[in-house]
C-alpha cells in the first residue's frame, strides 16, 4: 500500500473504514474531520496501560531494553481490556510508522492469541505478513518483540501455522544467525518453540531446503532444528518418514563447514541407529544369525549411502558405541 493510500485509510474512523472496504474493495475516501485509526490506537493503549517502574519490572520478570518498550514474557502477559476494539485496531497498529505502536500491536497479537485463540485464528492470514515485516525491521526493539510474537504463535496455533510458516522460518533462521546477541538468543528460543509445538511430520519438509542453504550459519541453525524435530516423530513416525532418507540427510551434514551442523548430524545419526536397531531386535528375534548380519546397521548404511558417506557415518556411530562400552 502506498504512503498516500495509507494516510487516506488512516483518516477514516473504524466504522466507515469497514463499510467502505466491504463495498469498494478496500479503497476509501479521506475524512479530515475524523480521528484516524493510529490516534485511536494511541488513546486506547494509554487508557488501558499503567506505567511500570524499573523496580516493578525487575520484580515481575519483565526485561526492559528500551525506555518505551517492555519485553514481556508470555506468562506475564495480561488479557486485552476490550477484545473487539483490540481486533479492530490490530492491523492498523502493525502497519503504523510509529515503532512504539508497532511493538504494542505485536504484544496485542500475543495477548489475543493466548486469551482469544479462536477469534485471532481468522486474522492470522493478514497478521503473519505484518509480523514478518516487523522481523525485518532494523530497530532491535521491534524485531525482538516480533520474535517473541512468533514464539507465542507457534505455541498456540501449532499445525494451524504450517501454511504461513515459510516467511517466519527464514527470518528466524536469519535472526538467529546474526551478531546482535539479544536478538539472536530470542530467535533461537523462537526456533526451539517452533520445533516443540509444530508437528514434526509437517515441519521437517519445511526445514529440509535450508540444510543446503549457501549461508553456513543458516545451515547450522536449520540442522539444529532438524535434529530436535526428528526424535519427536517417535519410532513409528521415523519409520513412516523414511529412516533411509533421514540417514542420507544426516550424512550430508557430517562434512559441513560449521561444527554446529556436524554435531547435530552426529546426534541425529545416533538417534537413528538406536531406532533402527530396536526395529531389528523386534523383527529378527526368530531369524538366523546370518540373516541378522545382513540386516545390521553397518550393512544398512552401506546399502543406502555412498562408500565415503557410509564410512563417515559408521565411524561416528562406532566411536560413540565404543565410548559407551568403555564408560560402562
Buried (B, 14 or more C-beta within 10 A) or exposed (E): EEEEEBEBBBBBBBEBBEEBBEEEEEEBEBBEEBBBBBEBBBEBBEEEEEEBEEEEBEEEEBEBEBEEBBBBEBEEBEEBEEBEBBBBBBBBBBBBEEBBBBBBBBBBBBBBBBBBEEBBBEBBEEBBEBBBBBBEBEBBBBBBBBBBBBBBBBBBBBEEBBEBBEBBBBBBBBBBBEEEEBBBBBBBBBBBBBBBBBBBBBBBEBBEEBBEBEEBBBBBBBBBBBBBBBBBBEBEBBEEBEBBEBBBBBBBBBEBEBEBBBBBBBBBBBBBBBBBBEBBEEEBEEEEEEEBEEBBBEEBBBEBBEEEBBEBBBEBBEEBEEEEEEEE
